Amino acid sequence: MNSRRVSRDCTQLFFDRAIEPVESVKPGERVVVETADSLCGLIKSEVDTFMHFDEILDRLGSACPVTGPLYVEGARAGSCVAITIHDIDAAPVTGTGWTAVIPGLGALVHDQGYSLQPAIEPRTSICSVRDGVITMPVDGRDIRIQAHPFIGTAGVAPPMERRISFSQSREYLGDVDIPQFGPGSTLVLPAHIDGALVSMGDVHAAQGDAEITGAAVEVEADVELSIEFLDADAAQYVRLPILETRDWIGAIAGFQGVHLGDCVRAAFVDLAKRLSRYHGFSEIGAYQLLGQVGRVQVGNMIDPFYSALAYIERQYLD
């Protein structure tokens, strides 16, 4: 990667229109954005365990730091920005990532602060990340996993008040952990102010569907990307953030506090409206088509964070 770099020293925990941009980028210019792991390097070994996620919040104030913001030259309020990921180098500094089980965090546990059940035992595992392969220790075994790095958290400046990066909204996106947001994909978001102010971070080297433990294989990373701006019609923007590749188009729903079924429903509604508005289908025709070939990827399923990508292959739209 020989592109201009934005250092991971330029991280913060908010999406905010008042934050000064750390760099200005030209449309289509390739830039390498260095990202920190989801807990700002707090976990370094297996002894770094936590009895509750509140311990982390007490120490860091939040989670999922993002690098930026980047000012996109030419982007205007009311337009859209399209962020294309060209490459992700996972764990280029440490050669390792971590994953953890934290009591009260995850899809299969209750908040242990308000439960009579015994707390699940905390555990932190340090994973080797080398040559596209993750080696994860589990119960005395070394499990080899193919790396599939992607960006877990990204967004633009919200239209009004500051929002923590560890949050979700259709207005700016946030922490949605959709595994398809990796190399070869493009994320389209609305620009609420001139320059949009794009930030991203929280790269995962691998993650199962729904991230049920609340932690993927968390790594620092170098992300090579470019950003374009375009109007909403050119982007085929309806109401929700768009994620797409050369093979498929999709919509992301992550609203924070809205349960998974409603997120899936909203993503499909947005996609059906896009097929009707821009691809020549009636709404009922789009509904019928998505009923047979539509697909869903669950990102988060950790109360109150739920997110889903609904998508359809482009071959059905030709």
N, C-alpha and C positions, 0 to 999 in steps of 0.2 A: 504494500500500500504506500504510494508516494504522494497521496493527496495531502492538502493542508489539514492540520490536526487541531482538534479542540480538546484540551487537556481534561482529564477526570478531576483535576483540581477545581474545575468550574462546575461543581455540582451543587444543587440545592434541593429542598424538599417541598417546593411549591410550584404551582402554575399561577402566574401573577402578571398582569399587564403593567405593573409598576416596576418590575425587575428590569434592570438595564441589560440589554443583550450583551453576551460575551463575544460574539462574532457576527459579522454580516456576511451572508452568502449570496452569490449570484444564482439565478435560476439555472439549473442543470449542472452547476459546479459540484464536483465530487469532493467530499469532505470526510475525514475520519473523525468520528466522535468517540472519545474514550469514555467508558462508563464504569461506575463503581458497582459493587454487588449490592444486593437489596438491603443489607444492613451496614453499609458504609465501612466494611472491613472489620466489623465488631467480632465476628467469629473467625478464629484462627486455628483452633484445634478442637479435638473431641471433648476437652474439658469445659469448653464454652457452651454450657447448656443453660436453659431458662425454665423456671417453674411455671411461668405464665407470660403471655405476650406483653402484658402491661410492664414487665421488667424492661423490655426492649424500648417501649414507648417512653418510659421514665428516663432512660439513658440517652436516646436519640431524638425524642420528640415526635418522631414519625418513622417511616420506612420508605423503601423504594426511591432512593435519590435519583434525580434526573440531571443530565448534563445540558447546560444551556442557560438561558434561551438563545436561539439563533434567530437573527433578523433576516427574513427572506426579502431580498431587494425586489421591488416591484409589486409585492403582494399588497392588496388593499383590503380594508374592512369590507365584508360582504362577498369577497371572492373565496376560493378554496386553495389549500396547499396540498400538493401530492408528494409524499415522502417515499422515495424508492430506496430499498435496501439492496446494495450490491454485494456486500460480503460482511461476515461477522467472524472475527477471530476471538474465540472464547478462551479466557484465562491466559492471555499473552504474557502477563507479568508473573503470576504465581504458579501456573501450570496445575492449579487445583481449583476445585469448587467445594461447596458444602451443601448439605441438606440436613434438616433437623425435624424432630418431633417435639413439639412444644405443647404442654398441657393447655387445654382450652382453645387451641387453634387447630382448625381443620374441619373437614366435612363429617367425620365419623365420631366426634367427641362433643360433649357438652362443655360449656364454660365452667371450669372447675371451681370458680368462685361462687357459683350458685347451684351446686349439685351435691347430693349426698353420696354419690358414687366416688370411689377412689380415683385419684388422678392417674392418668396414664404416665408411665415412666418417661422422663425427658431423655432425648438422645440426639447427639450431633455426630454426623459422619463426614469425614473429609474424603473427597473423591479426587483421584487423579484425572486430569483432562489433558490428553495428549494425542496428537495425530488423528483427531476426529473420533477418539474412543474414550469413554468415561469408565473408570474402574471404581465401582462403588462397594465398600465393605458392608455386608449384611450378615449378621449372626455368624461371623467367622468365615464367611465365603467372600470371594472377590467376584462380583457380578460385573460383566462387561456390557456396556450399553453404547449403542451408536449415538454419537453426539448429534443433536439437532438444535443448534443455537437459534434463539429468537429474542425479540425485544418484548419484555413484559409490560413496561410502562412508557407511555408517550403521550404528548398532548401539546396543545397551543394555549396561549393566554386566554382565560375565560372572559366572557363579556363584562362581568361585574367584579365581584369580590374575589380575593385570593382563595385558592383551594389547595389543600395538601396534595402532593403527588400520589400518596397512598389513598386515592379516592377514585370515584368513577362518575362520569356524566356524558351524555350525548353531546354536550356543548364543547368539551375539550378532550374527551376520552379518559385518560388516566390509567390506572392499574387494572388491566383486563386479562393479561396473561393468555393471549391467543397464540398457540404454537405456529400458526401459519404466517405470523408476522416476522418472517425470516428473509434470507436472501432470495431475490426474485419477486418479492411482493411489494405492493405500493399501498400506502395508507393515505386516504384523502380525508382531510379535516377542514371545517370552516374557519376562515380567518375573521376574528372579531375586531381586530385592530390592524392598522398598517404594519406590515412586517410579520404578522402572525405570532411571532415569538415561539418557536418550536423547541421543545425539550424532550429528551428521552433517556432511558436507562433501564436498570433491573433486567439485564440479560440472563436468560436461563439456558444452560447447556443442554438440558433435557427436562422434560416434564410429562407426566401422565395426564390423561384427560381429567379435567376438573381440579387438578392440583389438590388432591384430597387431604394431604397433610398440611397444606398451607405453605409449603416450601418445595421448590423444585431443586435442581442442581444449580445453585446460585453462584454466579461468577462475575468477575470484572471482564470487560471485553473492549475490543476496538471494532467500531461499526463504521463501515464505509457506505455513504449514502449520498443522494442528491435530492434536491427539492425544486419542484416547479410550482408555479401558480397558474390558476385558470378559473374561469367563471363557473358558477354552479351548474349551468346546463351542460357545459363542455365536460365537466366532471361527472355528469349524470347523478348529481347529488340530490337526494330526496330530503331526508331528515336525520338519518343516523350516519355515523362514520362509516366510510367505505374501506374495505380491504379487498384487493384483487391481485391476480397474477395474469400471465398471458393465457392461462388455461381456464380460469374461473373468475366470477365476480361475486362479492358478498357484502353483507351489512353486519356491523357489530352493535350489539345492545349490551350495555353495562351501565346500570343506573344507580347502584348502591342502595340497598334496602328493598329492592324489587326482586322477587324470587325468580328462580331460574326459568320456570315455565312461562312467566310473563316476558322474560328477556328473549326467550326463543320465539315467542309469538310476535313480539315487536320487531325482531330482526327479519322474520319472514314477511311481515306486513310491509316493511320498508323495501324489501327485495321485490315483492310482488308489484308494488307501486312503481319501482324502477323499470321492471319489465313492461308494464303498461305504458309508462310515460315515454320511454326511450327505445323500446325494442318491438313495438308493434303488436303487443298482446293486449287483449281486454283484461280487466282485473280478474274476471272469473277464469279466463284462459290461463293467466299467470298462476292463479291459485291451483288450478288443475295440474299444470305442468310441475310446479314446485312440489305438489303432493306425490309425484312419482320420482322426480330426479333431484329434488332439493336435499341438501346435506347440512348437518349441524356439527359444529365443534364447540364443546364446552370449555371455557377458559377457567373461570373461578366457580367454586361451589362452597364458599366458606362464609357463612352468615356474618355480616350483612353484604358480602361481596359476591355477586353473581354476574357472569358474563357469558355471552354466546355469539358465535359467528354463524350466520345462515348463508349458504352459498350455492351456486349452480354453475356447472361447467358451461363454458362459452359455446361448445359444439351444439347445444340445444337452442342457441339464440341466432345462429346463422340463418 
